């Protein structure tokens, strides 16, 4: 979905819109899944990266600008634990018990005038 909003900076408001958001690359160089006896599944992703392309525009009382942008997020680490009920009386389901995510570097490049 598009991201739209406004922020107050200095002498006035800045209205922004980020649209046409596309994930263009995902790298998962280290990923593992393990069973946790009696409780569920553990997913670990290490040193992942993600690249996103987008369009952006901003408007203030004094000027407006727009363009394209790229966001590259790297050194992403995710650990997630999913629980699965062991009884046979209910339909199979999976629920997220815990999740921890960290990212190391974020590189944002904005180019003006689409």
C-alpha positions as CSV (number, residue, x, y, z in Angstrom):
1,X,0.0,0.0,0.0
2,X,1.0,3.6,-0.5
3,X,2.3,5.6,2.4
4,X,0.8,9.1,2.8
5,X,1.1,11.6,5.6
6,X,2.5,14.9,6.8
7,X,5.2,16.0,9.2
8,X,5.8,19.4,10.8
9,X,9.3,20.8,10.1
10,X,10.5,24.3,11.0
11,X,8.1,26.8,9.5
12,X,5.4,24.5,8.1
13,X,4.1,21.1,7.2
14,X,5.6,18.7,4.7
15,X,3.1,16.5,2.9
16,X,4.5,13.3,1.4
17,X,3.4,10.3,-0.6
18,X,5.3,7.1,-1.3
19,X,3.7,5.0,-4.0
20,X,4.4,2.2,-6.5
21,X,6.4,0.3,-3.8
22,X,7.9,-2.9,-5.3
23,X,10.3,-5.4,-3.7
24,X,12.9,-5.9,-6.5
25,X,15.4,-8.2,-4.7
26,X,15.5,-10.5,-1.6
27,X,18.6,-12.5,-0.6
28,X,18.5,-15.1,2.1
29,X,22.1,-16.4,2.3
30,X,21.5,-18.2,5.6
31,X,18.2,-19.7,6.6
32,X,17.3,-22.6,8.7
33,X,14.2,-24.3,10.1
34,X,14.3,-26.6,13.1
35,X,11.6,-28.5,15.1
36,X,11.2,-27.7,18.8
37,X,10.0,-30.9,20.4
38,X,6.5,-30.6,21.8
39,X,6.1,-27.0,21.0
40,X,6.6,-26.0,17.4
41,X,9.0,-24.7,14.7
42,X,11.9,-22.2,14.9
43,X,12.9,-20.2,11.8
44,X,16.2,-18.4,11.7
45,X,17.3,-16.1,8.9
46,X,20.7,-14.5,9.0
47,X,22.4,-11.8,7.0
48,X,19.4,-11.2,4.6
49,X,18.9,-8.2,2.4
50,X,16.0,-6.5,0.7
51,X,15.8,-3.9,-2.1
52,X,12.7,-1.8,-2.6
53,X,11.9,0.6,-5.5
54,X,9.3,3.4,-5.1
55,X,8.0,6.7,-6.4
56,X,7.8,9.6,-4.0
57,X,6.6,13.2,-3.9
58,X,6.7,15.9,-1.3
59,X,4.9,19.3,-1.0
60,X,5.4,22.2,1.3
61,X,4.0,25.8,1.2
62,X,7.2,26.8,-0.7
63,X,8.0,24.0,-3.1
64,X,7.1,20.5,-4.4
65,X,9.2,17.7,-5.7
66,X,8.9,14.1,-6.9
67,X,11.0,11.3,-8.2
68,X,12.0,7.7,-7.8
69,X,13.8,6.0,-5.0
70,X,15.6,2.9,-3.9
71,X,15.9,1.5,-0.4
72,X,18.4,-1.3,0.3
73,X,18.2,-2.9,3.7
74,X,21.0,-5.3,4.6
75,X,22.3,-7.3,7.6
76,X,18.8,-8.4,8.4
77,X,18.5,-11.1,11.1
78,X,15.1,-12.7,12.0
79,X,14.3,-15.4,14.6
80,X,10.7,-16.5,14.7
81,X,9.1,-19.3,16.8
82,X,5.8,-20.8,15.6
83,X,3.6,-23.0,17.8
84,X,1.6,-25.9,16.5
85,X,-1.1,-27.6,18.6
86,X,-0.4,-31.3,19.1
87,X,-4.0,-32.5,19.6
88,X,-5.9,-34.1,16.8
89,X,-9.3,-32.6,17.8
90,X,-8.9,-29.3,16.0
91,X,-7.8,-28.3,12.5
92,X,-4.1,-27.8,12.0
93,X,-3.1,-24.3,12.8
94,X,0.2,-22.4,13.3
95,X,0.5,-19.2,15.4
96,X,3.5,-16.9,15.8
97,X,4.8,-17.2,19.4
98,X,7.8,-14.9,19.2
99,X,9.7,-12.9,16.6
100,X,12.9,-10.8,16.8
101,X,14.2,-8.8,13.9
102,X,17.2,-6.6,13.6
103,X,18.7,-4.7,10.6
104,X,22.2,-3.4,10.3
105,X,22.3,-1.0,7.3
106,X,19.7,1.0,5.4
107,X,20.8,2.8,2.3
108,X,18.2,5.3,0.7
109,X,18.7,6.9,-2.7
110,X,16.3,9.5,-4.0
111,X,16.3,10.8,-7.5
112,X,14.3,13.9,-8.3
113,X,11.9,14.5,-11.2
114,X,10.2,11.4,-12.5
